[in-house]
Each structure stands twice: as structure tokens, then as C-alpha cells.
Amino acid sequence: MSVPDRTRLPIRRPPFGGVSNKTLAGSGPDWDLIGHPVPPAGSPNVLLVLIDDAGFGNPSTFGGPISTPNYARMAEGGLRYNRFHVTALCSPTRAALLTGRNSHTVGFGSVGEFAGGFPGYSATLPRDCAPLPRILRDNGYSTAAFGKWHLTPDGQQGPAGPFDRWPNGWGFDYFYGFLGGGASQWDPCLAENQKIIGTAAEYYDQENPYYFPDAMADKTIEWLHGVRAQDARKPFFIYFSTGCSHAPHHVAKAWADKYTGRFDQGWDRLREETFARQKALGVIPADAELTPRNEAFPAWDDVPPHLKSFYARQMEVYAGYSENADHNVGRVIDAIEELGELGNTLIIWIWGDNGASMEGTITGSFNECTMQNGIPLTDEMQLQLTERYGGIEAWGGELMDPHYGAAWAWAGNTPFQWGKQVGSHLGGNRNPMVICWPERVTGTGGLRSQFTHVIDVAPTILDVAGIPVPSSVDGIEQEPMHGVTFTGTLTDPGAPEHRTQQYFETIGNRAMYKDGWWLAIRTPRIPWVITPEALKPYAPGVWDPDADPAELYYLPDDFSQAHDLAADHPEKVAELKELFWAEAERYQVLPLLATLSTFFGMVPPLPAEARFEFRGDVQNVLSGMIPRIYNHSYAISADLVVPAQGAEGVIVAEADHLGGFSLWVDGGRLTHTYSMMGVFIYRQQAEERLPAGEVTVRMEFAADAPKPATGGEVTLFINDRPVGKGRMDHTVPIRFSGYAGMDIGRDNGGVVDRSYEDRKPFPFTGTIKKVTFDVKPHLTGEDEQELHVAAHHGHAAHALAQ
């Protein structure tokens, strides 16, 4: 058998090694022709686990308050890494993890929803950067991804594709999960392989409610058993990427109740307690210092007494949610062990794709999307709205989409400063990692402190599998991987530190690490504030990045970044600034703040479409792909056939009661319900019933002015005759939902108008021939361009929070 050339993919079929005579007489077959590539002998199985939006100080395995027994089990049987780094944002970390290259180089300087016009921000994987799953698959691995994806551009998440931006296109044989940045854990808009399947059928079973983290583990185990039923030896690569602990924080009450009273001391004391446990465990040095609270976060002692239980419950739910994620990862590990394959399975478990998320704002929120829509709510308002949807005991249930207060996230990043989005500081980009490989790891239960980065994971997996990084894929010469293997650390605590230099950049917050020195440059913008006023200082021609204040830390002596040495070493600051700009040029980081370019008028060309027609059984149109009805006048019409006995049900519905709209028929009367993020609920209804036969109905919204969040008048029509009206004082300026879909002829999953909750999905009992959206009525060219810019501002604002 010839040795395959693994440097050029796909691996070429070997030449025929048999004999072909004129007839079978004397001919000899070559059975290798019907074979397939196999990995090198001894290649291990790989389970790569990524937890979402979780910080260094969260899991008990690293001293945190959240019980993580399965993570601890892997650490005791493997190794803890306490100087592992990610980017400070979801999609960039995922792109770096799965390609072995810096995120900007592969087009993910920002999140997948926000595809921009600069190479480092295109949200499109270049074909000269073949990802890890493609390399493993072409070398004979079975590959599957489960959970959160977040690497498909917003407008490409439907049946038209292109599917090279979906998980299958990245090299996964199988995918089950959701494509966006967040999802309801009770009612996600699911995708399987190259199809949006929307709400799981089990969602409608009230006796055994659907819960995505459980289903995600079930599907992983089912896939694994199927692979083994066919091939007992083929190694597998499983990417298990949880939706937890990204908002919304959803978990059954019993999980949250395990933490009742555990956070009554508040975030300041929690940090002190976590810090003490971290030292006792040895996951931070004995001389590490606890960094102080930034003035952006309130002191717990300043929180009004009647609100403390509200805040404490936020963290209880988050903790239960996180412990449940640990439980479900443990179920997958148990399944591997039951197959007798745990010994030869390399498990890499990263607790957080960035630091814990501060995007719940200071108050936390009953609906995480209120922040993204710029809706200012005080803590008292949040509490009142929470009561509307069941009270604090219902926080975590399906009637709310909650996020905790920013100070809890800061505490979850103990002992570091800041968190998600802040790539300049360790709170944003240093996360726990545990590696377990029973047959290979030595010194189990040990700690590794070599400086490692997320781009090093793919080269390490290929190294232990004996598979080279290909130089050519599909005839395209490849960009070398930027990461380096850290395989040596698996058996040698004193293995040399190969990553001596690394840049970091997230939304203008940037850092440069070299030989222990860390230059930190943070823009003064508070991460959860994205108002026009807050962004004015960063406009083109106004912002001078070289004028931003610089901090300098020497990490070998200062684990937590507690001592700024910039004033003492101006020459080192200048050196690292220069190096950062060189790295930024090399890896396509420039222009800085390209993530915010739409806020400053750099938007794609105006779309030609103004009318959108939906015919047939169209379901689960993801929220980033619905007609853009925001901030201006629009109309929705439907051509119906109403039977003689009348009709009822949903004609078209987007998202749910926490943000969405539904055009539906109630007792024969045309009805329009509009939820402005669950804060205001508007309903208009026709004064007469629909006639039988062919009928055209229409809802028109006449905006007061073409501006964000405009109010306006609603008129309902039957066959062009007005039959009802009403007013909406506020509309959604940016986006109804990050994770629910639009349906024709029913309201899948969580419903918009809870009066038909007991009839969901409440299908229309007549016939819908066509639904039409007119999203550009009565606009001047100037208005059109202004709203085009405003719409993309909103799209960017939503994307930043994912």
C-alpha cells in the first residue's frame, strides 16, 4: 500500500495496483480502490468542548462558585491550563479555534452576523485557510458539530445558502444546533446539516418540555453510537459548543434553586471568596493580587436593599445554567467511556470563548435584546417587567430571555479586570482550559502555565493525530497556520513556551504580548453602551488611536494585571505599540474599528428589493433575514381563501411575545399584535369578520417620521376597505430577536400574542395564497438612504452583543 500524500487535500486515490486483462482470466483486483483515506495509526478520538460567555472565575474547577464536577473530573485525570487565551468575542474565537489562524486573517475580526467590506471583517472564510474539521475529515476522521455555530453571515442562513459558510461547508459530516450567536434554550430555531428545522417537535410536549442542552447531548450520543455501529475503529472529532452561558440564561428552576442564597453577599464579596479559593487550589500564584472594582460597576453596598434579591436571583439562575452545561458535557464523556474509548480520546475543554459577558448592562434584563435595541430601563423598571412575566422566580423560564447584571460578569472574571469585548485586558481573553487524555497525559491533576492561545489548539490536534497542515487544498495554496503545537506540555510541565508573541484586538480594544510584557490599550467606551453619543469620539477623522492611554504589565510578576508599569517603561510601551501595528498590518486587523463602520455611514449598496413575496409553506425565516420593516412605513398584505364556515389562525408571525409581530385572525376578525420587546404590547383588531371566498387583507403602518423607534398609525384593510385602526407609540428600532424565526401560516415555538398560547402553533384554517411585504412605501431618496444607514447601525448594534 502506498503512503498517501497528506499535504495536498483531498488525498488522491492511489494508482491501480492490480492486473486488468481482456477478461477476468489472469486479472487481479486492487481492493484499495474502494477504500477511503484513514488517519495515521494511533490517531486519537478528539472531543473539543467550548463553553460560551464564561469567565476565568466561574467554574469551581478554577476556584469559582459554580459547581463543575465533570470539569473537575477531567482536570484531576488530566491537566489545568491557567494561561490559555481566547479573543474577547464569540465568532472570532470560534474562527481561530477551528482554523488555527488569527481571526482577522480568516475574516472574523467581528461576529458572524456582521459581514463587512474589509478583508478582516468579511465573516467569510477564505479558501486558502482550510479549517481543522475539513483537514481531519479528508484524512479519514468522522466529524460532527453540536450546539452554537456563529460563523455564518446573517443573510445566508436560509435554504439559498451558500452552504460553504455553514458547518457542513467547514468540514463537518453532521451538524445539529443553531447558526446564530444566541438561542432560547427552550425554543431554539434549530438547524440540522443544511436545513433550518426550526422548533423541535418535542417543544409542544408539555409533560416533557424540550431543553436544548439536554437535546444537544442526546444528539451527540446518538451520532456517536451510529458511527460506532458502522465502523468500530474510525476516529471521531466532536465539536461540542454549548449555547450556555450566553444569554438568554435559561434553565429549569430546580437547577437554579441549588444556588438559593449563595450570592446574597453580592459581587464584591464573591470576588474575594473566589480569589481565596483560586489561591488555595493553586490555579493562580500565591503572590497574585485581586484587581479593584472599576467605577463603571456599582458597589454591592450601594444597591438598594429591596433590589438585592432581584440581583441575587440573576446569578443563581446563571450558576444553575452553567452547572447544567457541565452535567451535559459529562453525559457525552460518560458515553465515550461506556464505549471503552475514553483512554484514547483527547478531550480539550475550554470554559469560555471570551470572558463573562457584561452586556446585560448594570441592571441585568428580563429581555437581553432590550439593550441591543437601545431601550433604557432602570433596575426598578426591570423588576416591574419581570413581575409581568412571572416574577423573579420565573427568571430562567421560557417567558423571559434574561441576562444578569454586568457586575456579576465582572465577578465571574476574577481576578482580572473587565470581560467580554475588552480584548485589551485578561478579563476579556484569559479563560480556563482542561485537557484530558488518559493514555498520554502524565502528571495528572497538574497545572500548566505556558502561555497558549486559541490558535494553538488546531495545530496541537493535528500534531497528536500525526496529520500535517496541508500546503494545498482543492488546488489552492494555503496560508500556514499561525498557531503552534503545545503537545509537549501534555507530558512535561517544564516544556518550553512556544507562544512568545501574540496580538489581541476586539472593537478597538487591543493588546500586544511579547516575552511576558503585555501592552493594554482600551478605548474608554463602556462595552455595553453603544449609543450615538458614546460613539462620537470614534468617528473617522476624530479618533486618534495613538492618543489612547496605554497600560503596561509584566505578567511573570503580575498574574492578574494589577500593576501598570507604563510610566516606568516608556520605551517598552513604544516598542510594543510599533509591534502591534506591524502585526495588525500582517493579519488584516486594519482598519481599526471596522466593526463599527456602519455607525459612520459605511454601508453596503441599497438593496433593489422593496417588495417581498412569500408563497407556500415558508417557515423559520431567521430574524436577520426577514424584510426590514424597522423605522419607517410599511405594509403587510395577504391573499387568502376563507372557507364558508370562516377561518382563524396566524397568517404571518415573527419571533415571540418578547419582541415580534403577528397578523392573525381571531374569531373571524383580522388582528395585528406588535410586541415592542415585551415592554409595550400593541393590538389592533378589525370591526367586522372576514367574508368567505377570496379575500385580500392588509396591515399598513404609517410612520410618524422615518427615524429609529418611530411611532405611527396602524390601519387594517379587507379588500382595500379600512376596517380597523390603532396607534403604536414605539416600535422596535433594531431587531425583534436574535434567535426566533418568521413563519407563514402559523406561529412556531413561542408565540407573539399569548392569548393563543394554548392553541400554538395556531395554524391558519383557510388557505394562504401569498403574503407580501412592502417595506419602502412613500419614502424619498434621502429618507431611504438615511434609514438604510440607520438599519445597518441597528444591525451592527445587535451583532456587537452576540
RAMOHU-V937228 format. One record per pair of residues at least 24 apart in sequence whose C-alpha atoms are under 8 Angstrom apart, sorted by the first residue. I is the first residue (numbers start at 1). J is the second residue. Records with the same first field share a line. If there is no record, write none. Layout:
BEGIN
I->J / J
END
This chain:
BEGIN
1->32
6->139 / 467 / 468 / 470
7->468 / 469 / 470 / 471 / 472
8->470 / 471 / 472 / 473 / 474 / 475
9->135 / 138 / 470 / 472 / 473 / 474 / 475
10->138 / 473 / 474
11->37 / 138 / 139
36->140
37->138 / 139 / 140
38->139 / 140 / 141 / 234
39->139 / 140 / 141 / 235 / 465 / 466 / 467
40->465 / 466 / 467
42->465
43->235 / 464 / 465 / 466
44->235 / 236 / 344 / 345 / 346 / 464 / 465
45->235 / 236 / 237 / 344 / 345 / 346
46->235 / 236 / 237 / 238 / 345 / 346 / 347 / 348 / 461
47->237 / 238 / 239 / 240 / 345 / 346 / 347 / 348 / 349
48->237 / 238 / 239 / 240 / 347 / 348 / 349
49->239 / 240 / 241 / 242 / 329 / 347 / 348 / 349 / 350
50->239 / 240 / 241 / 242 / 349 / 350 / 351 / 352 / 353
51->241 / 242 / 243 / 244 / 245 / 350 / 351 / 352 / 353
52->90 / 241 / 242 / 243 / 244 / 245 / 246 / 351 / 352 / 353 / 354
53->90 / 244 / 245 / 246 / 352 / 353 / 354 / 355 / 356 / 357 / 420
54->245 / 246 / 351 / 352 / 353 / 354 / 355 / 356 / 357 / 412 / 413 / 431
55->351 / 352 / 354 / 355 / 356 / 409 / 412 / 413 / 414 / 419 / 427 / 428 / 430 / 431 / 432
56->351 / 352 / 355 / 412 / 413 / 414 / 415 / 427 / 430 / 431 / 432
57->274 / 411 / 412 / 413 / 414 / 415
58->412 / 413
59->351
62->278 / 281 / 283 / 432
63->274 / 275 / 276 / 277 / 278 / 281 / 283
64->274 / 277 / 278 / 412
65->274 / 319
66->319 / 320 / 322 / 323
67->323
68->323 / 326 / 327
69->326 / 327
70->326 / 327 / 329 / 330
71->326 / 330 / 349 / 434
74->434 / 435 / 436
75->434 / 435 / 436 / 444 / 445 / 446
76->444 / 445 / 446
77->436 / 437 / 438 / 444 / 445
78->434 / 435 / 436 / 437 / 438 / 441 / 442 / 443 / 444 / 445 / 446
79->434 / 435 / 436 / 441 / 443 / 444 / 445 / 446 / 447 / 448 / 490
80->283 / 432 / 433 / 434 / 435 / 445 / 446 / 447 / 448
81->432 / 433 / 434 / 435 / 447 / 448 / 449 / 450
82->283 / 284 / 431 / 432 / 433 / 447 / 448 / 449
83->430 / 431 / 432 / 448 / 449 / 450 / 451 / 452
84->430 / 431 / 432 / 433 / 450 / 451 / 452 / 453 / 454
85->429 / 430 / 431 / 451 / 452 / 453 / 454
86->353 / 354 / 429 / 430 / 431 / 453 / 454
87->353 / 354 / 423 / 428 / 429 / 454 / 504 / 505 / 506
88->353 / 354 / 355 / 419 / 420 / 421 / 422 / 423 / 428 / 429 / 505 / 506
89->353 / 354 / 420 / 421 / 506 / 802
90->150 / 181 / 353 / 354 / 802
91->150 / 151 / 181
93->353 / 354 / 454
94->150 / 151 / 353
95->151
96->454 / 455
97->454 / 455 / 456 / 457 / 458
98->131 / 132 / 133 / 458
99->129 / 130 / 131 / 132 / 455 / 458 / 481
100->131 / 132 / 454 / 455 / 456 / 457 / 458 / 459 / 481 / 482 / 483
101->129 / 455 / 480 / 481 / 482 / 483
102->455 / 482 / 587
104->587 / 588 / 589
105->587 / 588 / 589
109->505 / 506 / 589 / 595
110->506 / 507 / 595 / 800
111->150 / 151 / 799 / 800 / 802
112->150 / 151 / 152 / 153 / 154 / 180 / 181 / 799
113->150 / 152 / 153 / 154 / 155 / 180 / 181 / 624 / 799
114->153 / 154 / 595 / 795 / 796 / 799
115->153 / 154
116->594 / 595
117->604
118->591 / 594
119->588
120->587 / 588 / 589 / 590
121->594 / 595
123->151 / 152 / 153
124->152 / 153 / 165
125->165
127->476 / 478
128->473 / 476 / 477 / 478 / 479
129->478 / 479 / 480
130->170 / 473 / 478
131->170 / 171
132->171 / 458
133->170 / 171 / 172 / 237
134->170 / 171 / 172
135->171 / 469 / 470
136->237 / 462
137->171 / 172 / 173
139->467
140->234 / 235
141->234 / 235 / 236 / 237
142->173 / 227 / 234 / 235 / 236 / 237
143->171 / 172 / 173 / 174 / 236 / 237 / 238
144->172 / 173 / 174 / 175 / 237 / 238 / 239
145->172 / 174 / 175 / 176 / 177 / 238 / 239 / 240 / 241
146->175 / 176 / 177 / 216 / 219 / 220 / 238 / 239 / 240 / 241 / 242
147->176 / 177 / 178 / 216 / 240 / 241 / 242 / 243
148->177 / 178 / 179 / 180 / 181 / 182 / 241 / 242 / 243
149->177 / 178 / 179 / 180 / 181 / 241
150->178 / 179 / 180 / 181
151->179 / 180
152->179 / 180
154->180 / 624 / 625
155->624 / 625
156->625
157->622 / 625
158->195 / 196 / 621 / 622
159->194 / 195 / 196
163->194
166->194
167->193
168->193 / 194
176->216 / 219
177->216
180->738 / 739
181->738 / 739 / 802
182->243 / 246 / 247 / 248 / 738 / 739 / 802
183->243 / 247 / 248 / 738 / 739 / 740
184->248 / 250 / 398 / 401 / 739 / 740
185->211 / 212 / 213 / 243 / 248 / 250 / 251
186->210 / 211 / 212 / 250 / 398
187->211 / 212 / 749 / 750
188->212 / 739 / 740
189->620 / 622 / 739 / 740 / 741
196->620
197->620
198->619 / 620 / 741 / 748
199->748 / 749
203->749
213->242 / 243 / 324 / 325 / 328
214->328
217->328 / 329 / 331 / 332
220->332
221->332 / 335
242->325
244->321 / 322 / 325
245->318 / 321 / 322
246->357
247->368 / 401 / 402 / 403
248->367 / 368 / 396 / 401 / 402 / 403
249->317 / 318 / 321 / 396 / 401 / 402 / 403
250->317 / 321 / 395 / 396 / 397 / 398 / 401 / 402
251->317 / 320 / 321 / 324 / 396 / 397
252->396 / 397
253->317 / 393 / 394 / 396 / 397
255->317 / 320 / 321 / 323 / 324
256->316 / 317 / 318 / 319 / 320 / 321
257->316 / 317 / 320
258->316 / 320
259->316 / 317 / 319 / 320
260->313 / 316
261->312
262->316
263->312 / 315 / 316
264->308 / 309 / 312
266->300 / 312
267->300 / 407 / 408 / 411
268->299 / 300 / 411
270->411
271->411 / 412 / 414 / 415
274->414
275->414 / 415
283->447
284->559
285->559
288->558 / 559 / 560
289->415 / 558 / 559 / 560 / 562
290->414 / 415 / 416 / 560 / 562
291->415 / 416 / 417 / 560 / 561 / 562
292->417
293->417
294->417
296->526
297->362 / 406 / 407
298->362 / 407
307->379
310->383 / 392
311->363 / 364 / 404 / 405
313->392 / 393 / 395
314->364 / 395 / 403 / 404 / 405
315->404 / 408
317->395 / 396
318->404
342->437 / 438
343->437 / 438 / 439
344->437 / 438 / 439
345->437 / 438
346->435 / 436 / 437
347->434 / 435 / 436 / 437
348->433 / 434 / 435 / 436
349->433 / 434 / 435
350->431 / 432 / 433 / 434
351->431 / 432 / 433
352->431 / 432
353->431
354->419 / 420 / 421 / 428 / 429 / 430 / 431
355->413 / 419 / 420 / 427 / 428 / 429 / 430 / 431
356->409 / 410 / 412 / 413 / 419 / 420 / 427 / 428
357->406 / 409 / 419 / 420
358->405 / 406 / 407 / 408 / 409 / 410 / 419 / 420 / 527 / 528
359->403 / 405 / 406 / 527 / 528 / 801
360->403 / 404 / 405 / 406 / 528
361->404 / 405 / 406 / 528
362->405 / 406 / 407
363->404 / 405 / 406
364->402 / 403 / 404 / 405 / 406
365->401 / 402 / 403 / 404 / 405
366->395 / 400 / 401 / 402 / 403
367->400 / 401 / 402 / 403 / 658 / 677 / 678
368->401 / 402 / 403
369->677 / 736 / 737 / 738 / 798
370->677
371->528
372->734 / 794 / 797 / 798 / 801
373->732 / 733 / 734 / 735 / 794 / 797 / 798
374->530 / 531
385->679
400->658
401->658
415->560
416->560 / 561
417->560 / 561
421->506 / 507 / 509 / 527
422->506 / 509 / 510 / 522 / 527
423->504 / 505 / 506 / 509 / 510 / 511 / 522
424->504 / 505 / 506 / 509 / 510 / 511 / 519 / 520 / 521 / 522
425->511 / 520 / 522 / 561
426->560 / 561
440->490 / 491
441->490 / 491
442->490 / 491 / 492
443->491
447->493
448->489 / 493
450->489 / 495 / 496 / 497
451->497 / 498 / 499 / 500
452->486 / 499
453->483 / 499
454->483
455->482 / 483 / 484
456->482 / 483 / 484 / 485 / 486
457->483 / 485
458->483 / 485
459->483 / 484 / 485
460->484 / 485 / 486 / 487
461->485
463->487
503->580 / 583 / 584
505->589
507->592 / 593 / 594 / 595 / 596
508->592 / 593
511->580
512->576 / 577 / 579 / 580
513->576
514->576
516->554 / 555 / 556
517->552 / 553 / 554 / 555
518->552 / 553 / 554 / 555
519->550 / 551 / 552 / 553 / 573 / 576 / 577
520->550 / 551 / 552 / 553
521->548 / 549 / 550 / 551
522->548 / 549 / 550
523->548
530->797
539->600
540->600
595->796
596->796
598->789 / 792 / 793 / 796
599->789 / 790 / 792 / 793 / 796
601->789
602->789
603->788 / 789 / 792
606->785 / 788
610->774 / 775 / 776
611->772 / 773 / 774 / 775 / 776
612->772 / 773 / 774
613->770 / 771 / 772 / 773
614->744 / 770 / 771 / 772
615->768 / 769 / 770 / 771
616->768 / 769 / 770
617->744 / 745
618->743 / 744
619->741 / 742 / 743 / 744
620->740 / 741 / 742 / 743 / 748
621->741 / 742 / 743
622->739 / 740 / 741 / 742
623->654 / 655 / 735 / 736 / 737 / 738 / 739 / 740 / 741 / 742
624->735 / 738
626->742
627->773 / 775
628->775 / 791
629->775
630->708 / 709 / 731 / 732 / 733 / 734 / 735 / 791
631->703 / 706 / 707 / 708 / 709 / 710 / 731 / 732 / 733 / 787 / 791
632->702 / 703 / 705 / 706 / 707 / 710 / 775 / 776 / 787
633->700 / 701 / 702 / 703 / 706 / 775 / 776 / 777 / 778
634->700 / 701 / 702 / 773 / 774 / 775 / 776 / 777
635->698 / 699 / 700 / 701 / 773 / 774 / 775 / 777
636->698 / 699 / 700 / 771 / 772 / 773 / 774
637->696 / 697 / 698 / 699 / 771 / 772 / 773
638->696 / 697 / 698 / 768 / 769 / 770 / 771 / 772
639->694 / 695 / 696 / 697 / 768 / 769 / 770 / 771
640->693 / 694 / 695 / 696 / 697 / 766 / 767 / 768 / 769 / 770
641->692 / 693 / 694 / 695 / 766 / 767 / 768 / 769
642->690 / 691 / 692 / 693 / 694 / 695 / 766 / 767
643->692 / 693 / 766
644->692 / 693
645->692
646->690 / 691 / 692 / 766
647->690 / 764 / 765 / 766
648->763 / 764 / 765 / 766
649->745 / 746 / 762 / 763 / 764 / 765
650->744 / 745 / 746 / 747 / 762 / 763 / 764
651->744 / 745 / 746 / 763 / 764 / 768
652->742 / 743 / 744 / 745 / 746 / 747 / 771
653->742 / 743 / 744 / 746 / 747 / 752
654->736 / 740 / 741 / 742 / 743 / 747 / 752
655->736 / 737 / 739 / 740 / 741 / 742 / 750 / 751 / 752
656->740 / 750 / 751 / 752 / 753
657->750 / 751 / 752 / 753 / 754
658->736 / 752
659->732 / 736 / 737 / 752
660->736 / 737 / 752
661->752
662->752 / 753
663->699
665->764
670->697 / 716
672->699
673->752 / 753
674->752
675->752
676->730 / 731 / 732 / 736
677->732 / 736
680->730
682->727 / 728
683->726
684->714 / 716 / 724 / 725 / 726
685->716 / 724 / 725
686->716 / 723 / 724 / 725
687->723 / 724
688->723
690->718
695->719
696->720
706->783 / 787
707->787 / 790
708->732 / 733 / 734 / 790
709->733
733->791 / 794
734->791 / 794 / 795 / 797 / 798
735->794 / 795 / 798
738->798
744->771
END
